[in-house]
Amino acid sequence: MRLLKFIAETINDLLKLKATEYIEAELEELEHIFALIALGFLVGYPVVPPSLSLKLMPYMEKELLIMIDRAERLDDQLGIVGFDIE
């Protein structure tokens, strides 16, 4: 009986861990989609009006920092110029 309870608790813990990983992965993908929708005008996607995108900028600090870091590391023209939003 104790063994069955241990097995059930172990399976339950594994399922909780996997569920958390799936939720974290989905959240990350939703953040990427949000960034594409809000900043799409920078790369030519006419999805959201730029004025609305500028209002959403404070909520996108993490994505902007990732974008700046990648631009600097990939020898992108904006990275060479020293693109800085501060």
C-alpha positions as CSV (number, residue, x, y, z in Angstrom):
1,M,0.0,0.0,0.0
2,R,2.8,2.4,0.9
3,L,4.5,1.6,-2.4
4,L,1.4,2.4,-4.5
5,K,1.0,5.7,-2.6
6,F,4.7,6.5,-3.3
7,I,4.3,5.7,-7.0
8,A,1.1,7.8,-7.2
9,E,2.8,10.8,-5.6
10,T,5.8,10.5,-7.9
11,I,3.6,10.4,-11.0
12,N,1.6,13.3,-9.7
13,D,4.8,15.4,-9.1
14,L,6.1,14.5,-12.5
15,L,2.9,15.6,-14.1
16,K,2.9,18.9,-12.2
17,L,6.5,19.5,-13.3
18,K,5.6,18.9,-17.0
19,A,2.5,21.0,-16.7
20,T,4.6,23.9,-15.4
21,E,7.2,23.5,-18.1
22,Y,4.4,23.6,-20.8
23,I,2.9,26.7,-19.3
24,E,6.3,28.4,-19.2
25,A,6.9,27.5,-22.8
26,E,3.5,28.8,-23.8
27,L,4.0,32.0,-21.9
28,E,7.4,32.5,-23.7
29,E,5.7,32.0,-27.1
30,L,2.9,34.4,-26.3
31,E,5.5,37.0,-25.3
32,H,7.2,36.5,-28.7
33,I,3.8,36.8,-30.5
34,F,3.0,39.9,-28.5
35,A,6.4,41.4,-29.5
36,L,5.8,40.7,-33.2
37,I,2.3,42.2,-33.1
38,A,3.4,45.3,-31.2
39,L,6.8,45.9,-32.9
40,G,5.9,44.4,-36.3
41,F,5.9,47.9,-37.9
42,L,9.7,48.0,-37.4
43,V,10.2,45.1,-39.8
44,G,7.4,45.9,-42.2
45,Y,4.4,44.1,-40.8
46,P,1.5,46.6,-40.7
47,V,-0.3,44.8,-37.9
48,V,-0.8,47.4,-35.1
49,P,-0.8,51.2,-35.5
50,P,2.6,52.6,-34.3
51,S,1.0,54.9,-31.8
52,L,-0.6,51.9,-30.0
53,S,2.7,50.0,-30.2
54,L,4.5,53.0,-28.5
55,K,1.9,52.9,-25.7
56,L,2.7,49.2,-25.2
57,M,6.4,49.7,-25.1
58,P,6.7,49.8,-21.3
59,Y,5.3,46.3,-21.1
60,M,7.9,45.0,-23.6
61,E,11.1,45.8,-21.7
62,K,12.3,42.2,-21.7
63,E,11.7,41.8,-25.4
64,L,13.4,45.1,-26.3
65,L,16.4,44.1,-24.3
66,I,16.6,40.8,-26.1
67,M,16.2,42.6,-29.4
68,I,19.0,45.0,-28.6
69,D,21.3,42.2,-27.4
70,R,20.8,40.2,-30.6
71,A,21.3,43.2,-32.8
72,E,24.6,43.9,-31.1
73,R,25.8,40.3,-31.2
74,L,24.8,39.7,-34.9
75,D,26.7,42.7,-36.3
76,D,23.4,44.1,-37.4
77,Q,23.5,47.7,-38.8
78,L,21.5,49.0,-35.8
79,G,24.0,47.2,-33.5
80,I,26.9,48.8,-35.3
81,V,25.4,52.2,-34.9
82,G,24.9,51.6,-31.2
83,F,21.1,51.5,-31.2
84,D,20.0,52.5,-27.7
85,I,16.4,53.1,-26.5
86,E,17.4,54.8,-23.2
